């Protein structure tokens, strides 16, 4: 089989999902199959993927900020069936006004830290995440609890923002200039040619 072709089993599984859940859209690109669903459908589809189709491993969850568009955010899930080997990507959009997503920690335990990272970096909440039951909020996984920003949002400046969380930590914007990520022709050394960032206008 050509490595850039979607496997017959992935196509069969995608068809099974589309037959059970209305409005599922399919796209193939470079040997990978992506299903676009709605947020409301996602948990049911996730359960179906694990229980009926054998996708027993959640590889990753990522999020995309389509800053300036609405819905602003997109959630992306990478699923793997180990035997027989099969990969499937499922995604759905999330509105900026209701930046919440269903938790799937009870379906795939690996979702635990992935969901914490999405909350930490992008600010999308998972109201049913186990942390919410245990401690009342999702614990951050990269930034400290109480940090007021979400650094992977596109409106977060590369230099960072000032923040002050008494008794925990503080940060200041980095002293960068120029850019963002633009180099100018120069005879200087690598430090002089290093890309710099600027505040978003």
C-alpha positions, -999 to 999 in steps of 0.1 A, spaced: 0 0 0 12 35 -8 21 52 25 2 83 14 -31 64 10 -57 61 37 -60 25 48 -91 6 38 -99 0 75 -97 37 84 -121 45 55 -145 17 66 -144 31 102 -150 66 90 -180 54 70 -194 36 101 -191 69 121 -208 89 93 -236 64 91 -243 66 128 -238 104 133 -253 129 109 -233 157 93 -199 142 98 -175 156 71 -145 136 59 -112 149 44 -82 129 32 -47 145 29 -13 127 25 -26 94 38 -44 108 68 -81 109 74 -98 137 93 -134 138 104 -150 171 113 -179 168 137 -198 191 161 -189 196 197 -223 182 207 -216 150 188 -180 145 199 -184 125 232 -208 101 216 -184 97 186 -154 92 210 -173 65 229 -183 48 196 -147 49 184 -134 32 215 -161 7 222 -172 -2 187 -143 5 164 -114 -3 187 -96 30 189 -80 22 222 -53 49 224 -57 87 223 -23 99 210 -28 136 215 -52 165 218 -43 199 204 -60 232 199 -59 258 172 -66 295 176 -82 310 145 -79 345 159 -102 369 141 -126 342 130 -157 327 147 -158 300 159 -123 310 171 -110 277 184 -106 242 170 -101 210 190 -81 182 173 -79 146 186 -55 120 172 -68 84 178 -49 52 172 -61 16 170 -32 -6 179 -44 -39 164 -49 -37 135 -29 -5 133 -51 25 122 -50 62 128 -80 87 128 -82 124 134 -113 140 147 -119 178 151 -146 203 160 -148 240 166 -154 259 198 -168 294 201 -149 322 218 -181 330 238 -184 295 251 -148 282 252 -157 248 267 -151 212 255 -163 178 267 -138 158 287 -129 124 275 -106 114 304 -131 86 313 -129 72 278 -91 76 273 -71 83 305 -43 98 285 -67 128 279 -60 139 315 -28 159 309 -37 167 273 -68 185 285 -49 203 312 -24 215 286 -51 228 263 -67 247 292 -33 261 303 -21 272 269 -53 281 251 -79 287 279 -105 262 267 -123 247 297 -133 211 303 -161 213 330 -162 175 334 -124 171 338 -116 151 371 -97 181 385 -129 201 386 -145 175 409 -114 170 430 -101 206 435 -127 228 419 -107 239 388 -84 224 362 -48 225 375 -24 241 351 3 219 338 30 243 324 22 277 339 16 282 376 -19 281 391 -32 317 392 -13 327 360 -39 350 343 -30 344 306 -30 316 280 3 318 261 -7 300 229 -35 323 220 -26 344 190 -33 376 207 -7 368 234 25 387 225 56 368 219 74 389 244 49 379 271 28 400 295 34 414 329 17 393 356 18 393 394 5 364 415 13 373 451 31 345 470 35 324 438 54 340 410 57 371 388 67 377 353 77 407 331 75 410 293 108 400 277 129 429 264 127 421 227 126 444 197 119 443 160 103 413 143 83 393 147 106 366 134 121 389 107 158 391 101 175 419 83 205 414 60 235 424 80 272 416 83 267 412 121 272 380 141 244 355 148 232 375 178 227 406 156 208 386 131 186 368 156 148 373 150 130 395 175 94 400 184 71 430 186 38 437 202 7 429 181 -8 461 166 
